[in-house]
């Protein structure tokens, strides 16, 4: 294992990087130590940088737990077949957990015992999947393991937009309009926001695609007379819309609220005064520090000399949770059913706050932050207005 270096991985010569030692499927001697094997797959839906972030987050988690890089094992399986196999319920031999890009197979978006995933639970693009091998309930030959459980590690549309809708109804007004892009993610965010905004006194006065001109935007505001507008658009489109909205002097007509990840928030901050007053619901921002997040960011910078991303956070927290679960059932290292049972009870004080896996609903329970872009010493910065604790994938 030591013959494979970090440099070799970064050159892209390896496709899978695994961690934490190995355990096979089937029955083993309970007296022998058989810790969990975790692998990280590189796929088309995650760039090389994204796959590297997953690997870096997992390695930092290993180091934090007192396990060095010598515990990393690089596998040579091709990426696309491995991810496709995991999506259909087959993990590589000897692998119990796989961190991978999202699969195009919708059936892999939720655990087998939870059924299909609803559109409002569609995660953002910067989200990894955690595939977990299901344990046989009786002794079975090695390699004949049934299926996998799958769990999104990034926040879902419902997780981010539903709390924002509830908060906006309470803090900003009872009349909301929705501008959304015409794709699955935009539809999921709009549905989740409506769900949170709904009450006996509130109303969504209209929903449409983002206006293509300033004149159209003004006409929509005249017709709808909203107190706030929820915008569901990807980073680049969101930046352009906010910039034009401010240039046309429309901020006094209705407050803009949106959902954004850290890169999109950075883009919005770059607009300066045009973005002042924007309300954002987000899963994690480096600027919104708690003790665990500060330690993670400092440790990541010191180890890798780059800034951590949301993918690195997801891999770090997933690996820490897996390690904690493995330690708690160490008396029965070959019992994979016990591992899954323990994993559902393990809770981590991580960069995103209090984090645990909800394998029943196929996602992560995490804190969600409502932030406002405010001016501080001639700079626009995200300032936390409220932290909503323990929001599950169903919102």
LINDA-V50554 format. One record per residue. N is the residue number from 0. SS is DSSP state (helix for helix, strand for strand, loop for the rest). Layout:
((N & SS) (N & SS))
//
This chain:
((0 & loop) (1 & loop) (2 & loop) (3 & loop) (4 & loop) (5 & helix) (6 & helix) (7 & helix) (8 & helix) (9 & helix) (10 & loop) (11 & loop) (12 & loop) (13 & loop) (14 & loop) (15 & strand) (16 & strand) (17 & strand) (18 & strand) (19 & loop) (20 & loop) (21 & loop) (22 & loop) (23 & loop) (24 & loop) (25 & loop) (26 & loop) (27 & loop) (28 & loop) (29 & loop) (30 & loop) (31 & loop) (32 & loop) (33 & loop) (34 & loop) (35 & loop) (36 & loop) (37 & strand) (38 & strand) (39 & strand) (40 & strand) (41 & loop) (42 & loop) (43 & loop) (44 & loop) (45 & loop) (46 & loop) (47 & helix) (48 & helix) (49 & helix) (50 & helix) (51 & helix) (52 & helix) (53 & helix) (54 & helix) (55 & helix) (56 & helix) (57 & helix) (58 & helix) (59 & helix) (60 & helix) (61 & helix) (62 & helix) (63 & helix) (64 & loop) (65 & loop) (66 & loop) (67 & loop) (68 & helix) (69 & helix) (70 & helix) (71 & loop) (72 & strand) (73 & strand) (74 & strand) (75 & loop) (76 & loop) (77 & loop) (78 & helix) (79 & helix) (80 & helix) (81 & helix) (82 & helix) (83 & helix) (84 & helix) (85 & helix) (86 & helix) (87 & loop) (88 & loop) (89 & loop) (90 & loop) (91 & loop) (92 & loop) (93 & loop) (94 & loop) (95 & loop) (96 & strand) (97 & strand) (98 & strand) (99 & strand) (100 & strand) (101 & loop) (102 & loop) (103 & loop) (104 & loop) (105 & helix) (106 & helix) (107 & helix) (108 & helix) (109 & loop) (110 & loop) (111 & helix) (112 & helix) (113 & helix) (114 & loop) (115 & loop) (116 & loop) (117 & loop) (118 & helix) (119 & helix) (120 & helix) (121 & loop) (122 & strand) (123 & loop) (124 & loop) (125 & loop) (126 & loop) (127 & strand) (128 & strand) (129 & strand) (130 & strand) (131 & strand) (132 & strand) (133 & loop) (134 & loop) (135 & loop) (136 & loop) (137 & loop) (138 & loop) (139 & loop) (140 & loop) (141 & loop) (142 & loop) (143 & loop) (144 & loop) (145 & loop) (146 & loop) (147 & strand) (148 & strand) (149 & strand) (150 & strand) (151 & strand) (152 & loop) (153 & loop) (154 & loop) (155 & strand) (156 & helix) (157 & helix) (158 & helix) (159 & helix) (160 & helix) (161 & helix) (162 & helix) (163 & helix) (164 & helix) (165 & helix) (166 & helix) (167 & helix) (168 & helix) (169 & helix) (170 & helix) (171 & loop) (172 & loop) (173 & loop) (174 & strand) (175 & strand) (176 & strand) (177 & strand) (178 & strand) (179 & strand) (180 & loop) (181 & loop) (182 & loop) (183 & helix) (184 & helix) (185 & helix) (186 & helix) (187 & helix) (188 & helix) (189 & helix) (190 & helix) (191 & helix) (192 & helix) (193 & helix) (194 & helix) (195 & helix) (196 & helix) (197 & loop) (198 & loop) (199 & loop) (200 & loop) (201 & loop) (202 & strand) (203 & strand) (204 & strand) (205 & strand) (206 & strand) (207 & strand) (208 & loop) (209 & loop) (210 & loop) (211 & loop) (212 & loop) (213 & helix) (214 & helix) (215 & helix) (216 & helix) (217 & helix) (218 & helix) (219 & helix) (220 & helix) (221 & helix) (222 & helix) (223 & helix) (224 & loop) (225 & loop) (226 & loop) (227 & strand) (228 & strand) (229 & strand) (230 & strand) (231 & strand) (232 & loop) (233 & loop) (234 & helix) (235 & helix) (236 & helix) (237 & helix) (238 & helix) (239 & helix) (240 & helix) (241 & helix) (242 & helix) (243 & helix) (244 & helix) (245 & helix) (246 & helix) (247 & loop) (248 & loop) (249 & loop) (250 & loop) (251 & loop) (252 & loop) (253 & loop) (254 & strand) (255 & strand) (256 & strand) (257 & strand) (258 & strand) (259 & loop) (260 & loop) (261 & helix) (262 & helix) (263 & helix) (264 & helix) (265 & helix) (266 & helix) (267 & helix) (268 & helix) (269 & loop) (270 & loop) (271 & helix) (272 & helix) (273 & helix) (274 & helix) (275 & loop) (276 & loop) (277 & loop) (278 & strand) (279 & strand) (280 & strand) (281 & strand) (282 & loop) (283 & loop) (284 & loop) (285 & loop) (286 & loop) (287 & loop) (288 & loop) (289 & loop) (290 & helix) (291 & helix) (292 & helix) (293 & helix) (294 & helix) (295 & helix) (296 & helix) (297 & helix) (298 & helix) (299 & helix) (300 & helix) (301 & helix) (302 & helix) (303 & helix) (304 & loop) (305 & loop) (306 & loop) (307 & loop) (308 & loop) (309 & helix) (310 & helix) (311 & helix) (312 & helix) (313 & helix) (314 & helix) (315 & helix) (316 & helix) (317 & helix) (318 & helix) (319 & helix) (320 & helix) (321 & helix) (322 & helix) (323 & helix) (324 & helix) (325 & helix) (326 & helix) (327 & helix) (328 & loop) (329 & helix) (330 & helix) (331 & helix) (332 & loop) (333 & loop) (334 & loop) (335 & helix) (336 & helix) (337 & helix) (338 & helix) (339 & helix) (340 & helix) (341 & helix) (342 & helix) (343 & loop) (344 & loop) (345 & loop) (346 & loop) (347 & strand) (348 & strand) (349 & strand) (350 & loop) (351 & loop) (352 & strand) (353 & strand) (354 & strand) (355 & strand) (356 & strand) (357 & strand) (358 & loop) (359 & loop) (360 & loop) (361 & loop) (362 & strand) (363 & strand) (364 & strand) (365 & strand) (366 & strand) (367 & strand) (368 & strand) (369 & strand) (370 & strand) (371 & strand) (372 & strand) (373 & strand) (374 & strand) (375 & strand) (376 & loop) (377 & loop) (378 & strand) (379 & strand) (380 & strand) (381 & strand) (382 & strand) (383 & strand) (384 & strand) (385 & strand) (386 & strand) (387 & strand) (388 & strand) (389 & strand) (390 & strand) (391 & loop) (392 & loop) (393 & loop) (394 & loop))
//
